């Protein structure tokens, strides 16, 4: 039987980092780009995360694996901006840590929600 979506600490942390990541991506692009460019950047960076969210909410294991995989290019993008763009340093650093949190807590949820084997 499936538990409620927010019962495990790893799950709560994952969803918190996920929401924080979305907010940071929207804020980052809205603060540095013209409105049309901001909308394009927001759709391109948050679209995959939003498309994956319903499956993660329903606790599909494959969606959690995809979340960890999706966190990797997001971390790469944020790290590149941290290293090369002084103007975006604060936004990029926060985004990097939020994406890393999604990566870590998706893995933790996968590890701790694994079905127990019979003796």
Steps between C-alpha positions, in 0.01 A plus 500: 500500500634844406563750776400863494731714286664686789558226756872434465761763592689436174178557306427827679855620438480398133176688442631803690817512289290447187274795579799714598672412172196606297470829689871571456495429126201729448648777716842473341377527142241766579762716671756501220313476170248704305142367535494299176842346561409433861188308399697288253772426757244423770309259277819326387646460849186428705297312239672162545476532879129583485431217254666250734328626815172300479687169475727595790196598707346158427828344619596322180853372546600564138400866535737535795781354292419750224498782757854410603603487134331835429677659795837433337472744205333753730800481732733531201316808374505662844868414556593649163321823596667506843842475340450737206228754583564720802162670464314173544722360775240507780217359287722236344647390835157459656376312192805273512434406862126447441570273200758311706236460772257352248772262382591386852147469635369321189776245555421480871132445431584228249726332754265515798179422311641186343275199561639272766611157387366191667743302723 
